[in-house]
C-alpha cells in the first residue's frame, strides 16, 4: 500500500510504451511510484503536472536525486 492506495505486487506493466518513448506518462508514473514518503496530495499534484508533455520530459530528465524533492515541493 502506498499513501492509502493499494499497489498490487507483480502487477503487469506495459513496458512497450516506455521502451519506445522514455518521456511517456507510463515512464513518469513508474518513477513516481518508486519514490518513498510522498503524500497522496503530492502524488496527485505530480499526476496532474504529467498531463502536460513539458513536465513529463522535465521530470524524466531531472537528476534522480532531485525528483523526490521536486515532488515534495508540489
Order of alpha helices (4+ residues) and beta strands (2+ residues): alpha-alpha-alpha-alpha-alpha
